[in-house]
Amino acid sequence: MSQGHGEPDSSSASQSDDLPAVDFTTFVLSLSHSALLHLGDAPHPTGGVNEEVDLPMARQTIDLLALIQEKTHGNLTGAEEQMLTQALYDLRLRFVEVSQKHK
């Protein structure tokens, strides 16, 4: 937050020091982790085991990644494109596996 003089206050500066740099890879990995959380494959953010599966939210997050892939086609580095493609492949495969178990 700003203190009104164009300078960030000390609390926001200390918070940003704890966070990873925001770049395309971090963004995609964050969305991927959200999808895994909805698939029940990632630990719950508050700690403990996450056994909740929310297939509609997982599908929506995977669809968001697919939309990003479509809209950024031709504008990514080779490494970014490969990482996004692999993340989508892995998430789609896992979605099918979890969907089959929860019929």
N, C-alpha and C positions, 0 to 999 in steps of 0.2 A: 504494500500500500504506500501511497505517497502522503507526505506530511503537509502537502499544499505548496511546497516550494520547489517542486520538480525533483526532489530527492526521495529515494525509497527509504522507508523507515527500517530500523535495524532488524525487526522481526522478519520481514520479507526477505532481507538479504541473507539472514541465517538459514531460512527455509530453503532458499534456492541453492545454497551450498551443499545441502544434503541430497538434492535431487540429481539424477543423471542429466547430462546435456540433452536438450530436445533436438532430435534430428529424425530423419525419416525412419531409420532402423529402430530407434527407441519407440517411436509412434506405432509402428507395425508390431513390435514385440509386446507393447502394452495391450493392444487390441487382441493379439493372439493369446496372451495370458488371460484376458477377460473371457474369451471363448472357452479356454480350458477350465476356467473357474465354473462357468455355466455347464460344462460337460461333467463336472465333478472330479476333474483330474488335477486341479491345482489346490494347494492348501487355502483354507479360508483366510482372508486378510486379517481377521481378528485372532487368528491362531486356531490350532486344532484341525481336525480332519473335516474336509468338506465332502459330505455325502449327498448334497442336494444337486439334482440335475434339473436344469431349466432349458429344455431343448429349443423352445421358441427364441429365447434370448441368445443361445449359442448360434442358432441359424442366422439371426439378425446381425450378430457380430461378424460371422463369416461372410455374410452378404456385404457388409460394409467394407471388409477387406477386398472382396471381389470388385466392388465399385471403385475403390481406390486403385486397384490394378488396372481396371479399364480406363479410368480417367488420367492415369499417369503413364499410359503406354507410350513408349518412345522418349520419355523424359527422365528415366531413371538410369543410374549407372548399372553396369552389369551385375555387380554384387547386390545392389538393392533389388533389382528385378529377380535375381535368383533367390534371394532371401524371401521375398514376398510370394513367389511361386511355390517355394518349398513349404512355407507356413500355410498357405491355402491348401496345398495337397494334404499335408499332415492333418490339418483341422477337419477337412472334408472326410477323410478316411476315418478319423476318430468319431466324427458326428454319426456316420453310418453305423459304426460299431456300437456306440451308445444307444442309438435309436433302436437297433435290433434287440438290445437287452431290455428296453423299456416299452415294448409293445404290449 
